[in-house]
Amino acid sequence: MTNKIGVLVVDDSAYMRKVISGMIQSDDGLFVIDTARNGLDAIEKIKKYKPDVVTLDVEMPELDGLSALVRIMKECPTSVIMLSSLTREGSETTIKALTIGAVDFVAKPSGTISLDINKVKDELITKIKTSARAVIKNMTAPVSRMSETPKLESVAAVNYSGKSPTKLVIIGSSTGGPNALQQVIPRLPANLPAAVLVVQHMPSGFTRSLASRLNDCSSLEVAEAQEGDLLQAGKVYVAPGGYHLIMRSRTILGLNQEAPVHSVRPAVDVTLDSALKFYGAQIIGVILTGMGYDGSQGIASLKKAGGKAIAQDESTSVIYGMPRIIVEMGKADKVLPIHRIADEIVSMIQLR
């Protein structure tokens, strides 16, 4: 019996199936169970072979990737990595896939049949190994919609929209994050006297689509952050992929492309450390699902400054890595399932 991670490769191109399979087989810890030429073929083979991970193309005949993903999550939940183009349409489809149930994605160059092996292989292998550890039931949990959201207590009797925030909420997330964020941001009330900064580990080209999707289902305004943005209460700013999100003053946001931290950019540690100078104890730090250590240093500094910290619990995390570190450090004021985090953010704001 092998301890290797078994992968099903799904793509309508025979050439691409060969290229992707070759990448996977180059790692001693992985093997290709089989390949599939479309979504229907994939579902049949997932049920037959029960792979640990599926790589799934989007554009395929008979049953496309998104439609196949919906059925996979319903009929045979499995860790899925989407292979996504870098086009705007491709990024929107990718974000939709991540909220439906895909664990992660690998961006492939647009307008070309061939993947650049040297550019993509290491990322694909790393993400397959991470995805094999994902808790898929936490990807398929119902996503909160505004119509289903319990009415939160009014934060205040005034509308803070457009005004300078009195408090700051900083949320960090990685693998499983887009799904988790869609269960937090839409539950926050429009009259929040705080601004919200979101740092999701994601490459350039995809964070704008993430912000747009969150904006469509939230009462708060959600946008990808830009250099010089004026910080306003009741608004959510998503760090752009490839840029650290920082604060240049108490009211002005900035971006930089300084070295990655914990091998990621944006990094929530950078944002937390930058914001502490201006908001200190008035910050609520929230660490959601994801692999690695990002957020641990910033939360430790936040707690030292008198701020509050929330960690997503293990039972609802797709990858219990980033929040686990916060909990093990003893720095989490609250450890909560994803559907209770928005309510706790509101409660902490009311009490501070």
Helices and strands as residue ranges (DSSP letters): E 5-10, H 14-25, E 30-36, H 39-49, E 53-57, H 65-75, E 79-85, H 88-100, E 104-108, H 117-131, G 136-138, G 146-148, E 167-173, H 177-181, G 185-187, E 194-200, H 207-216, E 221-224, E 235-238, E 244-247, E 253-256, H 268-279, G 280-282, E 283-287, H 296-304, E 308-312, G 314-316, H 322-328, E 334-336, G 338-340, H 341-351
